[in-house]
Amino acid sequence: MQSTIITPIDILIIEDNEGDARLIKEVLSDGKVANLLHNVKDGVQAIEFLRKRGAYANASMPDLIILDLNLPKKDGREVLSEIKTDPELKKIPVVI
């Protein structure tokens, strides 16, 4: 019997609403997809995470980003613009 190695999908959830973030995590868990979930609550934290700054210096680069457009500090549209104009980050799929 051959064993299959499942590589988890690294997902960054950018969502300021605790209830919405919890719902997203539950849906992903119910889907039985191996994943590593990270959650940040505003646009500034999102950019810090993606650029591996400060508290996120050891953060892994996500395979997928789930982005709320209505965020405090830095709007989700600004975050999306920064992601899509950065040569390294623009490769990451973003779900809004």
MIBA-69367 format. One record per residue (C-alpha): x, y, z; residue number from 1. Coordinates in pm, whole numbers. Example, Ala and Ser with C-alpha at 12.3 -4.5 7.8 and 13.67 -1.06 7.14 Angstrom:
// MIBA-69367
NODE; 1230; -450; 780; 1 $
NODE; 1367; -106; 714; 2 $
// end
This chain:
// MIBA-69367
NODE; 0; 0; 0; 1 $
NODE; 141; 336; -102; 2 $
NODE; 112; 620; 147; 3 $
NODE; 4; 961; 31; 4 $
NODE; 167; 1267; 178; 5 $
NODE; -79; 1552; 211; 6 $
NODE; 76; 1895; 216; 7 $
NODE; -145; 2138; 406; 8 $
NODE; -264; 2454; 235; 9 $
NODE; -145; 2764; 418; 10 $
NODE; -435; 3013; 433; 11 $
NODE; -431; 3372; 556; 12 $
NODE; -771; 3501; 667; 13 $
NODE; -787; 3882; 677; 14 $
NODE; -1108; 3945; 868; 15 $
NODE; -1185; 4183; 1154; 16 $
NODE; -1519; 4029; 1251; 17 $
NODE; -1464; 3743; 1500; 18 $
NODE; -1788; 3568; 1401; 19 $
NODE; -1710; 3577; 1030; 20 $
NODE; -1354; 3454; 1091; 21 $
NODE; -1488; 3167; 1303; 22 $
NODE; -1741; 3075; 1032; 23 $
NODE; -1469; 3069; 764; 24 $
NODE; -1255; 2844; 985; 25 $
NODE; -1548; 2608; 1048; 26 $
NODE; -1628; 2581; 677; 27 $
NODE; -1266; 2505; 595; 28 $
NODE; -1254; 2247; 873; 29 $
NODE; -1576; 2082; 754; 30 $
NODE; -1429; 2058; 404; 31 $
NODE; -1170; 1815; 541; 32 $
NODE; -890; 1989; 355; 33 $
NODE; -558; 1986; 536; 34 $
NODE; -480; 2350; 604; 35 $
NODE; -289; 2585; 828; 36 $
NODE; -495; 2890; 916; 37 $
NODE; -365; 3232; 1012; 38 $
NODE; -597; 3521; 1100; 39 $
NODE; -519; 3891; 1110; 40 $
NODE; -777; 4156; 1194; 41 $
NODE; -685; 4462; 990; 42 $
NODE; -509; 4575; 674; 43 $
NODE; -194; 4690; 853; 44 $
NODE; -150; 4349; 1018; 45 $
NODE; -214; 4183; 682; 46 $
NODE; 70; 4369; 512; 47 $
NODE; 300; 4310; 810; 48 $
NODE; 220; 3937; 789; 49 $
NODE; 280; 3920; 414; 50 $
NODE; 604; 4118; 436; 51 $
NODE; 716; 3921; 746; 52 $
NODE; 760; 4228; 965; 53 $
NODE; 751; 4267; 1343; 54 $
NODE; 550; 3997; 1519; 55 $
NODE; 513; 3817; 1185; 56 $
NODE; 887; 3786; 1108; 57 $
NODE; 859; 3406; 1104; 58 $
NODE; 527; 3387; 920; 59 $
NODE; 498; 3147; 631; 60 $
NODE; 390; 3272; 291; 61 $
NODE; 25; 3175; 241; 62 $
NODE; -97; 2966; -52; 63 $
NODE; -433; 3145; -41; 64 $
NODE; -567; 3471; 104; 65 $
NODE; -927; 3522; 213; 66 $
NODE; -979; 3899; 226; 67 $
NODE; -1254; 4113; 376; 68 $
NODE; -1274; 4444; 189; 69 $
NODE; -1408; 4642; 486; 70 $
NODE; -1117; 4649; 728; 71 $
NODE; -999; 4896; 992; 72 $
NODE; -669; 5087; 965; 73 $
NODE; -608; 4992; 600; 74 $
NODE; -902; 4910; 375; 75 $
NODE; -914; 4571; 203; 76 $
NODE; -901; 4740; -137; 77 $
NODE; -568; 4899; -43; 78 $
NODE; -439; 4563; 78; 79 $
NODE; -549; 4399; -248; 80 $
NODE; -377; 4672; -449; 81 $
NODE; -51; 4621; -257; 82 $
NODE; -72; 4244; -305; 83 $
NODE; -137; 4267; -678; 84 $
NODE; 141; 4520; -746; 85 $
NODE; 409; 4322; -557; 86 $
NODE; 597; 4073; -779; 87 $
NODE; 615; 3807; -504; 88 $
NODE; 269; 3854; -351; 89 $
NODE; 69; 3883; -673; 90 $
NODE; 113; 3509; -730; 91 $
NODE; -106; 3431; -427; 92 $
NODE; -474; 3375; -512; 93 $
NODE; -708; 3611; -323; 94 $
NODE; -1070; 3529; -245; 95 $
NODE; -1285; 3828; -149; 96 $
// end
